[in-house]
Amino acid sequence: MYSVSMKEKVVVVTGAAQGIGRAIALKMAEAGCRGLSVNDLRMNDAAQSLKKEAEALGAEFLFTEGDASDEKTMRKLIESTAEKWGRLDVMVNNAGIAKSNDLLNTTEADWDLVIRVNMRSTFLGMKYAAEYMKDHGGGNIINMGSIAGITGGNTSPDYGASKAGIIALTKFGAKTLCKYGIRVNALAPGTIETEMITRNFAGLDPESLHKRLSAIPMARMGTPEEVANVALFFASDMSSFITGESLMITGGRVS
């Protein structure tokens, strides 16, 4: 059996306390990363639990509290990571939010919040991680897109737009950062069983819920770990000739 090793690597994951971000962080720890530097809004019970699990897997752990779309938070996250371990190998821009609104009910405040949290945090993570990586031998940036960024989605207009923007940022970053030895790729999950999806689906009637799930050829939601497996592939040398890609993890929903 082939195993992917992240031995001695240092990985940063934003929005890591729960859901896909948590699964990615633990997958990196399981693969043997030396340092796991994570961010979330606050050091709550979920973050404490993540710390305990990551350390049990052998990873050194660092937590930076704050909004990933705030420049000071992102600077602190990257700088403290580099200061602690003297390296930064993988940057996973996972922080994001979603609201369930149609176009007519989406307010300007809703739009601005989702675009800021999803796109701005990704832009800042790419910018400051690349700023360090280009002077320290390169690295790997992984952004969290979505099937909604490809299809437009049906959750809300701001969410799909933000994820389409992230996919465009990924392609731009891949083309312009290659010369520094930096690869940039995106994950584009479909319906994944996370708290955010469960919360958004809670308001659906049984017929609408059935319609959503029946659109998936594999007839089920994906799991956070299945997304984390792809993140590990992108983070490893197994994907050494891949950059600028947005890999759909959808159970065949778009095929």
N, C-alpha and C positions, 0 to 999 in steps of 0.2 A: 504493500500500500504506500502510495506517495504522500508525503506530508509537506506542507508549506511552512517554512521556517521564517520567522521574523526576528531571529536571534540578534541581539545587540541593537536593533532598530528602535527609534523613538517615534512615537505616533501621537498626534494631536487629533482629538475628536470633539467637535462642538455639539451642543445639544445632546449630551451623552447620558443624561440621568435615566432616560426611559426609552422604550420603543426601539426603533432601528439603530439609533445612536448607541444605546446601551449594548445591543447585540454586537455591533461592530467593535466597540471598545473591548468587550470580553473576548471576541474572536481574535483580536490582535494579541491580547494577553495570553490566550490559550496557545497561540502560535509562537510564543516565546519572546515577545518584544521586551526590551529592557525597560523602557520608560513609556508610561501611558499618561499623557497630559490631557485632561478633559475640562470642558467648560459646560456650565449650565447657569440658569438664573440665580440659583441659591444652593447652598450645601444642605439639602434637606435629607429626609430619610432615604429616598431613592438613591441620592448621590452617595450617601454613607454606605448603603448596601453595595453599590457598584465598587466603591473603594475596597471594601472587605473582600469581595469576590475576585477582583483583579489582583490584589496582593496575595490571595490564596493561590492564584495561578502563577505567582512568581514575579509579577510586574511591579516595578516601582511606580508610585502613583502621585500625581500632582493635580490639584483642583484649582481652577480659576473661576471665581464667581462673577456673574454679570451678564449683561445683554450682549450677545455676539455681534449685534449690528451697531454697537457703540465702538468707536475707534479706540478709545482708551482701554476698553476691555480686551479687544483683539491684540493691541500692541502688548499689553501685559501678558496675555496668554502666550504669545510667541517668544517674547523676551525672557519670561520666567522659565519657559521650556529650554531655551538655548542656554540659559545661565545654569540650570540644574544639571543638564546632561552634556552640554557642549555640542549638540547636534540636533537636527530635526529632519527626519527621513520621510515621514508621511503626514500629510495634512488632510483631514476628512472634514469638509464643510457640510455638516449635517443639520445644523440648527434651522428650524423652520416652524411655521404655523399654518393652519388652514381654517377657514370659516366656511359655513354652508349658506350661501346666498345666491340668488339669481341676479342678473344684471340690473334689474329695476330696483332691487332692494339693497344693493351694495352702495354704501355711502362713501364719500371721499375719505373719511377717516378710516373706514375698513380697508379701502384700497391702499392708502398710504402705509398702514400698519403692515399688511401682508407683504407688499413690495419691499418695504424697509427691512423687515426681519428676514425674509427669504433671500432677496437679491443682494442687499447691502452687506449682510453678514458673509455671504459667499464671496463677494467682491473683496471685502476687507481681508478675509482669510487667505484668498489667493494672493493678494498684493503683499501682505506682510510675511507670509510663508515663503513666497518666491523671492522676496527681498533678502531673506536669510539664506535660502537654498542656493541662489545663484553664486554666492561667495563661499559656499561650503560644499561643493561637489555635486550639486543637483539634488533631486528628490522627486517626490510623487504627490500630486494633489488629486483628491477625489471629491467631486461635488455631488450633492444630492439633488438630482432632477426628479422627474416623475413622468409617467405616461401622460399626465395632463399637459405637460409641456410639449408633447408631440401631437396629441389629439385635440387639445383645447380643454379637455376635461368636462366634468359636469358638476363639480363641487361649488365653484364660484369663479367669476371672471378674473379676479385678482390672483388666485392660486395658480391657475393654468398659465397666466401671463408671466408670473414670477418664475415658474419652472422653465418656461420657454426661454426666458432671459438667461437663466442659469446654464442651459444647454448651449446658448450662443456664447456666453462667457467661457465655457469649457473649450469650445472650438477656437476661440480667439486666443485663449491662454496656451493651448497646445501648440498653435502655430508660432507664437511669439516667444515662448519660453524654452522651446526645444534646444536652442543654442546654448542654454545654460545647463543642459542635462536634466531638465525638469519635464516630467510627463504629466498631463492633465486629462482626466477622464471623468465621466459622470455615470451615476447609477440612475436608472429610470424605472422605479418600481411601479407596479400596478396596485391592485387591492391587497394590502398587507395587514395582517391582524395586529394592529396596534391600538393603543388607547385613543389616539386621534381619530382613526377610522371608526372604531366602535362608537365614539361620541357622535361623529357625523352621521352614522347609520341609524342611531337611536331614534331619530325623528322620521325615519322612512316607514311607510306602511308596508305590510307583508308583501304586497304585489310588487312594489318598487324594489324592495330588498331582493326578492327572487329574480327580478329582471337584471339587477346589477350582477348577481352571482352567476346567473345563467349565461352571461356574456363572456365568462371565462371558460375556455375549452377544458381546462383541467378541473373545473367545477368546484373550486375551493379558493379561499384566500391563501396568499403566501404567508410565510412566517418571517419575522425579523431575522432569524438565523440564516434563512435562505438568501436574504439580501446581503447579510454580513459575509457569507461565503464568497460572493462576487466581489465585495470590497477587498477581501483578503487577496483574491486573485489579482486585482488591479494594483494592490499595494506591493505585491511580490515581484520577483524577477521573472516569474512565469509569463508575465504580460509585457516583457521588456520592449517589444516592438509595437506596442499599442498606445496611441495617444490621440486625443480629440474625439474619442468615441463616447456614445451614450448608450449603454447596454440596457435593454428592456428586460425587466424581471416581472413578467405579467401572467405566467401560466398559459401563454399562447393567445392572450386577448388581442394583441396586435401582431398579426403574423401574415 
